Amino acid sequence: MRKRKQEKAIVEETPLTHEQRIEQLYERLVVRRASELSGLMDLVKSRRNLMWVNFLAGVARGIGFFVGVSLLGAVAVGILAFTFEKTARTLGFRDLTLKQAVRAAYMKFDEIQHDLDEVKAELEDARKEAALHPEEAAPPPDAPPAPDGGGGR
Protein backbone atom coordinates (compact mmCIF):
# COMPACT_ATOMS: atom_id res chain seq x y z
CA MET A 1 0.00 0.00 0.00
CA ARG A 2 2.79 2.41 0.87
CA LYS A 3 4.49 1.78 -2.44
CA ARG A 4 1.29 2.60 -4.30
CA LYS A 5 0.81 5.80 -2.29
CA GLN A 6 4.41 6.79 -2.98
CA GLU A 7 3.95 6.15 -6.71
CA LYS A 8 0.74 8.15 -6.64
CA ALA A 9 2.49 11.02 -4.88
CA ILE A 10 5.27 10.97 -7.46
CA VAL A 11 2.77 10.82 -10.30
CA GLU A 12 0.81 13.72 -8.82
CA GLU A 13 3.97 15.82 -8.45
CA THR A 14 5.03 15.47 -12.07
CA PRO A 15 2.60 16.95 -14.54
CA LEU A 16 1.28 14.46 -17.08
CA THR A 17 0.82 15.18 -20.72
CA HIS A 18 -2.52 14.61 -22.38
CA GLU A 19 -1.21 11.46 -24.02
CA GLN A 20 -0.09 10.04 -20.66
CA ARG A 21 -3.46 10.82 -19.08
CA ILE A 22 -5.25 9.17 -21.98
CA GLU A 23 -2.97 6.13 -21.69
CA GLN A 24 -3.72 5.84 -17.93
CA LEU A 25 -7.45 6.11 -18.51
CA TYR A 26 -7.25 3.52 -21.26
CA GLU A 27 -5.36 1.09 -19.02
CA ARG A 28 -7.92 1.53 -16.22
CA LEU A 29 -10.73 0.97 -18.69
CA VAL A 30 -9.12 -2.19 -20.08
CA VAL A 31 -8.59 -3.62 -16.58
CA ARG A 32 -12.16 -2.76 -15.57
CA ARG A 33 -13.66 -4.30 -18.73
CA ALA A 34 -11.54 -7.43 -18.35
CA SER A 35 -12.76 -7.92 -14.77
CA GLU A 36 -16.39 -7.38 -15.87
CA LEU A 37 -16.03 -9.90 -18.68
CA SER A 38 -14.36 -12.37 -16.33
CA GLY A 39 -17.28 -12.07 -13.90
CA LEU A 40 -19.81 -12.53 -16.70
CA MET A 41 -17.99 -15.58 -18.02
CA ASP A 42 -17.97 -17.14 -14.54
CA LEU A 43 -21.70 -16.50 -14.29
CA VAL A 44 -22.51 -17.93 -17.73
CA LYS A 45 -20.43 -21.07 -17.15
CA SER A 46 -22.56 -22.15 -14.20
CA ARG A 47 -26.25 -22.54 -15.03
CA ARG A 48 -27.15 -22.91 -11.37
CA ASN A 49 -25.53 -19.58 -10.48
CA LEU A 50 -27.11 -17.91 -13.50
CA MET A 51 -30.56 -19.18 -12.53
CA TRP A 52 -30.03 -18.18 -8.89
CA VAL A 53 -28.96 -14.65 -9.82
CA ASN A 54 -31.93 -14.25 -12.17
CA PHE A 55 -34.30 -15.60 -9.52
CA LEU A 56 -33.02 -13.12 -6.96
CA ALA A 57 -33.26 -10.31 -9.50
CA GLY A 58 -36.89 -11.26 -10.17
CA VAL A 59 -37.69 -11.35 -6.46
CA ALA A 60 -36.11 -7.92 -6.02
CA ARG A 61 -38.15 -6.55 -8.93
CA GLY A 62 -41.35 -8.04 -7.49
CA ILE A 63 -40.69 -6.56 -4.05
CA GLY A 64 -39.90 -3.20 -5.62
CA PHE A 65 -43.09 -3.31 -7.68
CA PHE A 66 -45.14 -4.20 -4.60
CA VAL A 67 -43.64 -1.43 -2.48
CA GLY A 68 -44.03 1.12 -5.29
CA VAL A 69 -47.65 0.24 -5.98
CA SER A 70 -48.42 0.29 -2.25
CA LEU A 71 -46.93 3.74 -1.84
CA LEU A 72 -48.71 5.11 -4.89
CA GLY A 73 -51.99 3.56 -3.72
CA ALA A 74 -51.59 5.07 -0.27
CA VAL A 75 -50.91 8.49 -1.77
CA ALA A 76 -53.93 8.16 -4.08
CA VAL A 77 -56.23 7.15 -1.20
CA GLY A 78 -54.90 10.02 0.90
CA ILE A 79 -55.56 12.52 -1.87
CA LEU A 80 -59.03 11.04 -2.39
CA ALA A 81 -59.87 11.29 1.32
CA PHE A 82 -58.60 14.86 1.54
CA THR A 83 -60.54 15.90 -1.57
CA PHE A 84 -63.71 14.15 -0.37
CA GLU A 85 -63.63 15.75 3.06
CA LYS A 86 -62.91 19.19 1.62
CA THR A 87 -65.79 18.82 -0.86
CA ALA A 88 -68.13 17.52 1.87
CA ARG A 89 -67.32 20.53 4.04
CA THR A 90 -67.87 22.87 1.10
CA LEU A 91 -71.29 21.31 0.49
CA GLY A 92 -72.27 21.63 4.16
CA PHE A 93 -71.69 18.05 5.36
CA ARG A 94 -69.23 18.95 8.10
CA ASP A 95 -69.61 15.70 10.05
CA LEU A 96 -69.38 13.30 7.05
CA THR A 97 -66.09 11.46 6.58
CA LEU A 98 -64.94 9.26 3.73
CA LYS A 99 -65.07 6.23 6.00
CA GLN A 100 -68.72 6.89 6.84
CA ALA A 101 -69.60 7.48 3.18
CA VAL A 102 -67.92 4.24 2.09
CA ARG A 103 -69.64 2.31 4.86
CA ALA A 104 -73.06 3.74 3.84
CA ALA A 105 -72.44 2.94 0.17
CA TYR A 106 -71.38 -0.61 1.09
CA MET A 107 -74.54 -1.13 3.13
CA LYS A 108 -76.69 0.23 0.28
CA PHE A 109 -75.01 -2.05 -2.27
CA ASP A 110 -75.53 -4.96 0.12
CA GLU A 111 -79.26 -4.13 0.30
CA ILE A 112 -79.47 -3.95 -3.50
CA GLN A 113 -77.69 -7.31 -3.80
CA HIS A 114 -80.15 -8.85 -1.32
CA ASP A 115 -83.13 -7.47 -3.28
CA LEU A 116 -81.63 -8.75 -6.54
CA ASP A 117 -81.19 -12.23 -5.04
CA GLU A 118 -84.85 -12.22 -3.94
CA VAL A 119 -86.02 -11.24 -7.44
CA LYS A 120 -83.86 -13.98 -9.00
CA ALA A 121 -85.39 -16.54 -6.63
CA GLU A 122 -88.92 -15.37 -7.51
CA LEU A 123 -88.15 -15.61 -11.23
CA GLU A 124 -86.75 -19.10 -10.80
CA ASP A 125 -89.89 -20.17 -8.90
CA ALA A 126 -92.10 -18.69 -11.64
CA ARG A 127 -90.13 -20.59 -14.33
CA LYS A 128 -90.49 -23.85 -12.43
CA GLU A 129 -94.22 -23.24 -12.00
CA ALA A 130 -94.61 -22.50 -15.72
CA ALA A 131 -92.73 -25.70 -16.58
CA LEU A 132 -95.09 -27.76 -14.40
CA HIS A 133 -98.26 -26.24 -15.93
CA PRO A 134 -97.52 -25.27 -19.54
CA GLU A 135 -101.22 -25.08 -20.57
CA GLU A 136 -101.84 -22.26 -18.08
CA ALA A 137 -98.93 -20.19 -19.31
CA ALA A 138 -100.14 -17.47 -21.63
CA PRO A 139 -97.94 -16.54 -24.58
CA PRO A 140 -96.27 -13.16 -24.33
CA PRO A 141 -98.21 -10.32 -25.99
CA ASP A 142 -95.53 -9.72 -28.65
CA ALA A 143 -95.19 -13.40 -29.60
CA PRO A 144 -95.80 -14.27 -33.28
CA PRO A 145 -98.75 -16.59 -34.05
CA ALA A 146 -98.08 -20.31 -34.01
CA PRO A 147 -97.35 -21.75 -37.52
CA ASP A 148 -99.94 -24.06 -39.13
CA GLY A 149 -99.01 -27.69 -39.38
CA GLY A 150 -100.60 -28.06 -42.90
CA GLY A 151 -98.10 -25.99 -44.83
CA GLY A 152 -100.68 -24.92 -47.51
CA ARG A 153 -100.10 -21.91 -49.75
Backbone as ProteinMPNN parsed JSONL, in Angstrom:
{"seq_chain_A": "MRKRKQEKAIVEETPLTHEQRIEQLYERLVVRRASELSGLMDLVKSRRNLMWVNFLAGVARGIGFFVGVSLLGAVAVGILAFTFEKTARTLGFRDLTLKQAVRAAYMKFDEIQHDLDEVKAELEDARKEAALHPEEAAPPPDAPPAPDGGGGR", "coords_chain_A": {"N_chain_A": [[0.82, -1.191, 0.0], [1.931, 1.221, 0.802], [3.828, 1.598, -1.145], [2.282, 2.014, -3.406], [0.99, 4.409, -2.689], [3.208, 6.048, -2.581], [4.007, 5.992, -5.26], [1.788, 7.189, -6.378], [1.962, 9.699, -5.239], [4.31, 10.586, -6.424], [3.523, 10.548, -9.075], [1.532, 12.469, -8.987], [3.008, 14.723, -8.44], [4.602, 15.184, -10.699], [3.752, 16.737, -13.672], [1.405, 15.442, -16.0], [1.277, 14.651, -19.437], [-1.202, 15.132, -22.003], [-1.378, 12.829, -23.544], [-0.299, 10.908, -21.818], [-2.167, 10.917, -19.762], [-4.416, 10.04, -21.152], [-3.513, 7.49, -21.834], [-3.318, 6.334, -19.253], [-6.01, 6.376, -18.458], [-7.041, 4.692, -20.418], [-5.774, 2.27, -19.79], [-6.899, 1.775, -17.243], [-9.542, 1.468, -17.997], [-9.386, -0.818, -19.644], [-8.583, -2.754, -17.77], [-10.78, -2.704, -16.043], [-12.884, -3.476, -17.786], [-11.99, -6.038, -18.459], [-12.193, -7.338, -15.993], [-14.958, -7.197, -15.623], [-15.862, -8.748, -17.792], [-14.702, -11.175, -17.095], [-16.138, -11.795, -14.759], [-18.714, -12.047, -15.857], [-18.329, -14.231, -17.548], [-17.756, -16.238, -15.68], [-20.267, -16.374, -14.488], [-21.925, -17.184, -16.612], [-20.903, -19.683, -17.185], [-21.786, -21.377, -15.157], [-24.819, -22.777, -14.846], [-26.523, -23.043, -12.688], [-25.757, -20.955, -10.946], [-26.367, -18.8, -12.625], [-29.15, -19.096, -12.897], [-29.894, -18.744, -10.22], [-29.059, -16.104, -9.697], [-30.717, -14.727, -11.513], [-33.206, -15.436, -10.48], [-33.118, -14.199, -7.94], [-32.935, -11.56, -8.824], [-35.439, -11.273, -10.026], [-37.101, -11.591, -7.785], [-36.347, -9.335, -6.345], [-37.229, -7.35, -8.109], [-39.994, -7.854, -8.019], [-40.586, -7.306, -5.308], [-39.899, -4.621, -5.26], [-41.783, -3.615, -7.078], [-44.15, -4.175, -5.676], [-43.835, -2.606, -3.338], [-43.675, -0.063, -4.502], [-46.2, 0.187, -5.803], [-47.824, 0.011, -3.563], [-47.114, 2.321, -2.145], [-47.862, 4.318, -4.003], [-50.608, 3.772, -4.145], [-51.365, 4.329, -1.508], [-50.848, 7.07, -1.416], [-52.664, 7.933, -3.369], [-55.144, 7.209, -2.177], [-55.014, 8.818, 0.084], [-55.062, 11.382, -1.08], [-57.585, 11.233, -2.265], [-59.232, 10.975, 0.034], [-58.709, 13.424, 1.331], [-59.638, 15.237, -0.622], [-62.333, 14.454, -0.764], [-63.264, 15.013, 1.846], [-62.845, 17.77, 1.955], [-64.552, 18.621, -0.099], [-67.004, 17.713, 0.947], [-67.226, 19.32, 3.227], [-67.405, 21.786, 1.962], [-69.87, 21.525, 0.747], [-71.52, 21.502, 2.916], [-71.703, 19.302, 4.585], [-70.437, 18.789, 7.286], [-69.865, 16.874, 9.226], [-69.489, 14.479, 7.907], [-67.464, 11.829, 6.948], [-65.013, 10.232, 4.821], [-64.806, 7.553, 5.43], [-67.281, 7.01, 6.66], [-68.985, 7.532, 4.508], [-68.197, 5.568, 2.666], [-68.847, 3.283, 4.105], [-71.657, 3.589, 4.259], [-72.32, 3.462, 1.537], [-71.486, 0.841, 0.996], [-73.279, -0.605, 2.596], [-75.667, 0.06, 1.315], [-75.262, -1.031, -1.247], [-75.165, -3.682, -0.462], [-77.803, -4.074, 0.38], [-79.104, -3.736, -2.088], [-78.037, -5.928, -3.477], [-79.144, -8.004, -1.969], [-81.897, -7.598, -2.499], [-81.864, -8.077, -5.258], [-81.127, -10.792, -5.293], [-83.441, -11.873, -4.145], [-85.351, -11.276, -6.146], [-84.323, -12.799, -8.253], [-84.713, -15.359, -7.187], [-87.518, -15.421, -7.062], [-88.128, -15.25, -9.805], [-87.012, -17.666, -10.683], [-88.661, -19.494, -9.326], [-91.095, -18.886, -10.59], [-90.526, -19.717, -13.199], [-90.182, -22.465, -12.8], [-92.76, -23.122, -11.988], [-94.183, -22.491, -14.316], [-93.133, -24.419, -15.997], [-94.183, -26.736, -14.907], [-96.928, -26.474, -15.369], [-97.722, -26.036, -18.317], [-99.957, -25.492, -19.94], [-101.379, -23.48, -18.726], [-99.823, -21.3, -18.967], [-99.676, -18.24, -20.48], [-99.068, -17.009, -23.785], [-96.525, -14.595, -24.51], [-97.379, -11.109, -25.073], [-96.236, -10.011, -27.394], [-95.587, -12.153, -28.975], [-95.165, -14.051, -31.975], [-97.776, -15.488, -34.096], [-98.636, -18.986, -33.811], [-97.242, -21.337, -36.099], [-98.994, -22.962, -38.823], [-99.685, -26.425, -39.089], [-100.244, -27.589, -41.558], [-99.077, -26.471, -43.853], [-100.04, -25.302, -46.259], [-100.419, -23.254, -49.273]], "CA_chain_A": [[0.0, 0.0, 0.0], [2.794, 2.407, 0.868], [4.491, 1.776, -2.443], [1.294, 2.603, -4.302], [0.809, 5.797, -2.293], [4.411, 6.786, -2.977], [3.947, 6.153, -6.71], [0.74, 8.154, -6.644], [2.486, 11.016, -4.879], [5.274, 10.967, -7.458], [2.767, 10.82, -10.296], [0.814, 13.725, -8.816], [3.972, 15.822, -8.449], [5.031, 15.473, -12.067], [2.601, 16.952, -14.54], [1.275, 14.463, -17.078], [0.824, 15.182, -20.721], [-2.518, 14.606, -22.377], [-1.211, 11.458, -24.017], [-0.087, 10.045, -20.66], [-3.461, 10.817, -19.084], [-5.255, 9.174, -21.979], [-2.974, 6.134, -21.689], [-3.716, 5.844, -17.928], [-7.448, 6.112, -18.507], [-7.247, 3.518, -21.264], [-5.36, 1.088, -19.02], [-7.923, 1.528, -16.223], [-10.733, 0.971, -18.693], [-9.12, -2.194, -20.081], [-8.587, -3.617, -16.579], [-12.16, -2.764, -15.568], [-13.658, -4.296, -18.732], [-11.539, -7.43, -18.35], [-12.76, -7.916, -14.771], [-16.386, -7.377, -15.868], [-16.03, -9.9, -18.678], [-14.356, -12.369, -16.333], [-17.284, -12.073, -13.898], [-19.81, -12.533, -16.698], [-17.986, -15.581, -18.018], [-17.966, -17.142, -14.544], [-21.702, -16.502, -14.287], [-22.508, -17.927, -17.727], [-20.425, -21.069, -17.148], [-22.564, -22.154, -14.202], [-26.25, -22.54, -15.026], [-27.146, -22.907, -11.372], [-25.527, -19.584, -10.481], [-27.11, -17.906, -13.5], [-30.562, -19.185, -12.526], [-30.033, -18.179, -8.887], [-28.955, -14.646, -9.818], [-31.928, -14.25, -12.173], [-34.299, -15.598, -9.523], [-33.019, -13.123, -6.956], [-33.265, -10.307, -9.502], [-36.89, -11.261, -10.171], [-37.687, -11.349, -6.459], [-36.11, -7.922, -6.024], [-38.153, -6.545, -8.93], [-41.345, -8.042, -7.485], [-40.693, -6.561, -4.052], [-39.896, -3.205, -5.622], [-43.095, -3.31, -7.677], [-45.141, -4.203, -4.599], [-43.64, -1.431, -2.484], [-44.025, 1.118, -5.285], [-47.654, 0.242, -5.977], [-48.417, 0.288, -2.251], [-46.927, 3.741, -1.844], [-48.714, 5.106, -4.891], [-51.989, 3.562, -3.718], [-51.587, 5.069, -0.267], [-50.908, 8.493, -1.767], [-53.928, 8.159, -4.08], [-56.234, 7.15, -1.202], [-54.899, 10.02, 0.904], [-55.559, 12.518, -1.87], [-59.034, 11.041, -2.392], [-59.867, 11.286, 1.317], [-58.602, 14.862, 1.54], [-60.541, 15.9, -1.567], [-63.71, 14.15, -0.371], [-63.625, 15.751, 3.058], [-62.914, 19.193, 1.616], [-65.786, 18.817, -0.864], [-68.129, 17.523, 1.869], [-67.325, 20.534, 4.041], [-67.872, 22.871, 1.1], [-71.293, 21.311, 0.486], [-72.273, 21.631, 4.16], [-71.691, 18.049, 5.362], [-69.225, 18.951, 8.098], [-69.613, 15.7, 10.048], [-69.38, 13.304, 7.053], [-66.092, 11.457, 6.578], [-64.938, 9.262, 3.731], [-65.068, 6.229, 5.996], [-68.724, 6.891, 6.841], [-69.603, 7.484, 3.18], [-67.918, 4.245, 2.089], [-69.645, 2.313, 4.863], [-73.057, 3.741, 3.843], [-72.436, 2.936, 0.172], [-71.379, -0.612, 1.085], [-74.538, -1.127, 3.125], [-76.686, 0.232, 0.279], [-75.012, -2.052, -2.269], [-75.535, -4.964, 0.118], [-79.26, -4.131, 0.301], [-79.467, -3.947, -3.497], [-77.689, -7.31, -3.802], [-80.149, -8.848, -1.323], [-83.132, -7.466, -3.283], [-81.629, -8.749, -6.537], [-81.189, -12.232, -5.039], [-84.85, -12.224, -3.943], [-86.021, -11.238, -7.442], [-83.864, -13.976, -9.004], [-85.387, -16.536, -6.626], [-88.916, -15.368, -7.508], [-88.155, -15.609, -11.234], [-86.747, -19.1, -10.797], [-89.893, -20.174, -8.904], [-92.097, -18.695, -11.644], [-90.135, -20.588, -14.327], [-90.492, -23.852, -12.428], [-94.222, -23.239, -11.997], [-94.607, -22.495, -15.722], [-92.726, -25.703, -16.576], [-95.089, -27.76, -14.399], [-98.262, -26.24, -15.933], [-97.523, -25.265, -19.543], [-101.22, -25.079, -20.57], [-101.841, -22.256, -18.08], [-98.93, -20.19, -19.309], [-100.144, -17.466, -21.63], [-97.936, -16.539, -24.583], [-96.269, -13.161, -24.334], [-98.207, -10.324, -25.993], [-95.53, -9.72, -28.652], [-95.192, -13.404, -29.604], [-95.804, -14.275, -33.283], [-98.748, -16.587, -34.053], [-98.075, -20.314, -34.015], [-97.346, -21.747, -37.515], [-99.942, -24.064, -39.132], [-99.008, -27.688, -39.383], [-100.597, -28.06, -42.896], [-98.102, -25.992, -44.834], [-100.68, -24.919, -47.508], [-100.102, -21.907, -49.745]], "C_chain_A": [[0.864, 1.255, 0.0], [3.441, 2.679, -0.472], [3.537, 2.442, -3.434], [1.066, 4.086, -3.982], [2.005, 6.642, -2.707], [4.402, 7.028, -4.487], [2.901, 7.2, -7.081], [1.227, 9.569, -6.34], [3.472, 11.498, -5.928], [4.548, 11.338, -8.74], [2.054, 12.164, -10.177], [1.754, 14.927, -8.859], [4.397, 16.184, -9.864], [3.804, 15.662, -12.937], [2.6, 15.957, -15.7], [0.822, 15.175, -18.346], [-0.543, 14.58, -21.019], [-2.422, 13.165, -22.84], [-1.054, 10.496, -22.85], [-1.409, 9.86, -19.887], [-4.403, 9.885, -19.848], [-4.817, 7.729, -21.847], [-3.382, 5.538, -20.337], [-5.212, 5.499, -17.901], [-7.759, 4.862, -19.318], [-6.883, 2.248, -20.508], [-6.382, 0.75, -17.939], [-9.179, 0.928, -16.847], [-10.548, -0.478, -19.115], [-9.18, -3.145, -18.894], [-10.02, -3.788, -16.067], [-13.018, -3.649, -16.466], [-13.277, -5.767, -18.633], [-12.142, -8.077, -17.1], [-14.271, -8.118, -14.927], [-16.642, -8.591, -16.744], [-15.716, -11.199, -17.952], [-15.52, -12.773, -15.421], [-18.466, -12.608, -14.683], [-19.546, -13.947, -17.192], [-18.164, -16.599, -16.893], [-19.455, -17.401, -14.32], [-22.333, -17.376, -15.368], [-22.081, -19.394, -17.693], [-21.277, -21.938, -16.223], [-24.043, -21.818, -14.353], [-26.95, -22.32, -13.692], [-26.969, -21.482, -10.845], [-26.317, -18.585, -11.317], [-28.594, -17.912, -13.136], [-30.806, -18.54, -11.154], [-30.003, -16.648, -8.94], [-30.212, -14.079, -10.47], [-33.151, -14.378, -11.264], [-34.29, -14.47, -8.5], [-33.349, -11.769, -7.573], [-34.779, -10.186, -9.679], [-37.597, -10.995, -8.849], [-37.529, -9.883, -6.081], [-37.041, -7.021, -6.837], [-39.579, -6.641, -8.4], [-41.56, -7.264, -6.197], [-40.735, -5.065, -4.343], [-41.219, -2.773, -6.218], [-44.156, -3.22, -6.599], [-45.042, -2.963, -3.725], [-44.06, -0.165, -3.231], [-45.521, 1.275, -5.46], [-48.338, 0.552, -4.65], [-48.288, 1.763, -1.9], [-47.806, 4.619, -2.721], [-50.189, 4.968, -4.509], [-52.305, 4.335, -2.447], [-51.69, 6.566, -0.54], [-52.235, 8.804, -2.459], [-55.109, 8.148, -3.115], [-56.198, 8.377, -0.295], [-55.42, 11.248, 0.186], [-57.077, 12.431, -2.028], [-59.756, 11.419, -1.104], [-59.838, 12.792, 1.584], [-59.586, 15.617, 0.651], [-62.003, 15.678, -1.171], [-64.124, 14.983, 0.835], [-63.726, 17.247, 2.793], [-64.198, 19.499, 0.852], [-67.009, 18.68, 0.043], [-68.31, 18.752, 2.747], [-67.856, 21.7, 3.224], [-69.373, 22.758, 0.863], [-72.141, 21.358, 1.753], [-72.352, 20.367, 4.986], [-70.435, 18.029, 6.223], [-68.88, 17.685, 8.888], [-69.44, 14.418, 9.227], [-67.915, 13.052, 6.703], [-66.145, 10.442, 5.445], [-65.257, 7.86, 4.233], [-66.565, 6.007, 6.169], [-69.435, 6.774, 5.494], [-69.398, 6.12, 2.534], [-68.75, 3.185, 2.8], [-71.118, 2.385, 4.436], [-73.26, 3.187, 2.435], [-72.367, 1.414, 0.179], [-72.684, -1.219, 1.576], [-75.645, -1.031, 2.077], [-76.507, -0.816, -0.825], [-75.375, -3.442, -1.753], [-77.062, -5.145, 0.093], [-79.715, -4.417, -1.131], [-79.173, -5.379, -3.909], [-78.712, -8.272, -3.205], [-81.465, -8.799, -2.102], [-83.004, -8.187, -4.621], [-81.692, -10.268, -6.376], [-82.635, -12.693, -4.835], [-85.598, -12.265, -5.275], [-85.611, -12.44, -8.288], [-84.559, -15.237, -8.507], [-86.852, -16.573, -7.059], [-89.043, -15.743, -8.979], [-87.921, -17.104, -11.44], [-87.971, -19.905, -10.386], [-90.968, -20.062, -9.977], [-91.786, -19.572, -12.849], [-90.463, -22.047, -14.023], [-92.001, -24.088, -12.466], [-94.739, -23.302, -13.428], [-94.235, -23.809, -16.388], [-93.65, -26.827, -16.123], [-96.474, -27.659, -15.031], [-98.14, -25.428, -17.213], [-98.825, -24.793, -20.173], [-101.747, -23.78, -19.962], [-101.006, -21.051, -18.476], [-99.435, -19.506, -20.557], [-98.933, -17.021, -22.443], [-97.735, -15.042, -24.364], [-97.032, -12.362, -25.374], [-97.519, -10.057, -27.327], [-95.121, -10.982, -29.387], [-95.867, -13.555, -30.95], [-96.788, -15.446, -33.197], [-98.075, -17.917, -34.372], [-98.233, -20.708, -35.477], [-98.319, -22.907, -37.675], [-99.149, -25.308, -39.463], [-99.238, -28.153, -40.809], [-99.613, -27.618, -43.951], [-98.737, -25.597, -46.158], [-100.353, -23.477, -47.899], [-101.309, -21.113, -49.956]], "O_chain_A": [[0.576, 2.224, -0.703], [3.588, 3.828, -0.888], [3.933, 3.321, -4.2], [0.961, 4.914, -4.887], [1.858, 7.789, -3.126], [4.74, 8.118, -4.95], [3.11, 8.001, -7.993], [0.945, 10.511, -7.081], [3.478, 12.676, -6.285], [4.901, 12.309, -9.409], [1.978, 12.916, -11.149], [1.354, 16.018, -9.264], [4.535, 17.363, -10.19], [2.906, 14.82, -12.932], [3.637, 15.669, -16.297], [0.086, 16.162, -18.31], [-0.977, 13.634, -20.361], [-3.31, 12.363, -22.548], [-1.603, 9.395, -22.875], [-1.711, 8.762, -19.421], [-5.093, 9.055, -19.257], [-5.656, 6.833, -21.756], [-3.754, 4.366, -20.27], [-5.611, 4.456, -17.383], [-8.63, 4.073, -18.952], [-7.607, 1.255, -20.579], [-6.702, -0.42, -17.733], [-9.791, 0.01, -16.3], [-11.464, -1.286, -18.959], [-9.762, -4.225, -18.995], [-10.423, -4.892, -15.7], [-13.788, -4.474, -15.976], [-14.139, -6.643, -18.714], [-12.557, -9.235, -17.142], [-14.814, -9.1, -14.421], [-17.546, -9.378, -16.464], [-16.384, -12.21, -18.167], [-15.851, -13.955, -15.321], [-19.151, -13.524, -14.227], [-20.462, -14.768, -17.242], [-18.667, -17.698, -17.125], [-19.852, -18.521, -13.999], [-23.182, -18.216, -15.07], [-22.835, -20.261, -18.134], [-21.463, -23.124, -16.495], [-24.471, -20.71, -14.028], [-27.864, -21.502, -13.588], [-27.922, -20.875, -10.356], [-26.876, -17.629, -10.779], [-29.224, -16.856, -13.074], [-31.816, -17.865, -10.957], [-30.822, -15.982, -8.306], [-30.723, -13.051, -10.026], [-34.031, -13.518, -11.282], [-35.323, -13.861, -8.225], [-33.97, -10.924, -6.928], [-35.336, -9.104, -9.499], [-38.581, -10.256, -8.804], [-38.456, -9.263, -5.561], [-37.577, -6.043, -6.315], [-40.291, -5.64, -8.337], [-42.601, -6.633, -6.016], [-41.517, -4.331, -3.739], [-41.726, -1.695, -5.906], [-44.972, -2.299, -6.601], [-46.055, -2.34, -3.409], [-44.722, 0.703, -2.663], [-46.058, 2.369, -5.285], [-49.329, 1.281, -4.621], [-49.238, 2.38, -1.416], [-48.428, 5.563, -2.232], [-50.934, 5.947, -4.548], [-53.378, 4.924, -2.319], [-52.53, 7.249, 0.046], [-52.862, 9.823, -2.17], [-55.993, 8.998, -3.225], [-57.247, 8.917, 0.054], [-56.135, 12.062, 0.77], [-57.772, 13.443, -1.936], [-60.777, 12.105, -1.142], [-60.838, 13.365, 2.015], [-60.281, 16.524, 1.111], [-62.814, 16.602, -1.235], [-65.198, 15.585, 0.847], [-64.596, 17.919, 3.346], [-64.856, 20.506, 1.112], [-67.955, 19.457, -0.083], [-69.44, 19.179, 2.985], [-68.652, 22.503, 3.711], [-70.071, 23.769, 0.786], [-73.365, 21.264, 1.672], [-73.024, 20.364, 6.017], [-69.476, 17.322, 5.912], [-67.709, 17.453, 9.188], [-69.258, 13.352, 9.816], [-67.217, 13.945, 6.224], [-67.195, 9.87, 5.153], [-65.902, 7.076, 3.538], [-67.068, 4.927, 5.856], [-70.384, 6.001, 5.357], [-70.318, 5.576, 1.924], [-69.296, 2.288, 2.157], [-71.759, 1.348, 4.27], [-74.259, 2.519, 2.168], [-73.108, 0.761, -0.555], [-73.146, -2.227, 1.04], [-76.47, -1.937, 1.962], [-77.48, -1.415, -1.283], [-75.84, -4.287, -2.519], [-77.554, -6.239, -0.181], [-80.603, -5.239, -1.356], [-79.972, -5.991, -4.618], [-79.105, -9.244, -3.851], [-82.082, -9.837, -2.341], [-83.949, -8.841, -5.062], [-82.25, -10.957, -7.23], [-83.016, -13.77, -5.294], [-86.388, -13.179, -5.514], [-86.448, -13.037, -8.965], [-84.952, -16.088, -9.305], [-87.373, -17.639, -7.387], [-89.96, -16.471, -9.359], [-88.568, -17.727, -12.282], [-88.293, -20.903, -11.031], [-91.677, -21.032, -10.248], [-92.703, -20.119, -13.462], [-90.959, -22.774, -14.884], [-92.46, -25.134, -12.925], [-95.641, -24.085, -13.724], [-94.961, -24.272, -17.268], [-93.88, -27.774, -16.874], [-97.133, -28.683, -15.209], [-98.429, -24.231, -17.2], [-98.821, -23.786, -20.881], [-102.489, -23.052, -20.622], [-101.444, -19.91, -18.332], [-99.602, -20.151, -21.592], [-97.891, -16.693, -21.877], [-98.685, -14.318, -24.065], [-97.31, -12.878, -26.457], [-98.217, -9.888, -28.327], [-94.363, -10.894, -30.354], [-97.045, -13.221, -31.075], [-96.651, -16.303, -32.324], [-97.084, -17.973, -35.101], [-99.284, -20.435, -36.057], [-98.458, -23.738, -36.777], [-98.069, -25.237, -40.049], [-98.514, -29.035, -41.27], [-99.352, -28.377, -44.884], [-98.011, -25.555, -47.151], [-100.062, -22.619, -47.066], [-101.222, -19.951, -50.355]]}, "name": "protein", "num_of_chains": 1, "seq": "MRKRKQEKAIVEETPLTHEQRIEQLYERLVVRRASELSGLMDLVKSRRNLMWVNFLAGVARGIGFFVGVSLLGAVAVGILAFTFEKTARTLGFRDLTLKQAVRAAYMKFDEIQHDLDEVKAELEDARKEAALHPEEAAPPPDAPPAPDGGGGR"}
